[in-house]
Amino acid sequence: MMKAPVKKGDTVVVMTGKDKGKRGRIIEVMLKKAKVKVEKVNIVKRHMKPSAKYRQGGIIEKEAPLDWSNVMLVCSRCNRGVRIRHKINVDGKKVRVCVKCGEEISAK
């Protein structure tokens, strides 16, 4: 199993595909598939039968997974997609840091 470069709750920007340039918050990370679901990005329509979860059934719009290599973390200071580095802070905790400005990036 691979370690994810992003976490649930991170704000990301989509780098490729039909939703290129859109921003959203990660709602799910699928480690074994190396995919992420981003809020209001990569929306697909699914025909669902009535069930306990979808009482009425019908055509439902929901987020489809994206490969996590197609998204970049958004730095709050730079306000754009950036690469990250890992550093040890003063508390001895490993944190993610923006390569451009050095700002610490944390999941909200």
Secondary structure, 3 states (H helix, E strand, C coil): CCCCCCCCCCEEEECCCCCCCCEEEEEEEECCCCEEEECCCCEEEEEECCCCCCCCCEEEEEECCEEHHHEEEECCCCCCEECEEEEECCCCCEEEEECCCCCEECCC
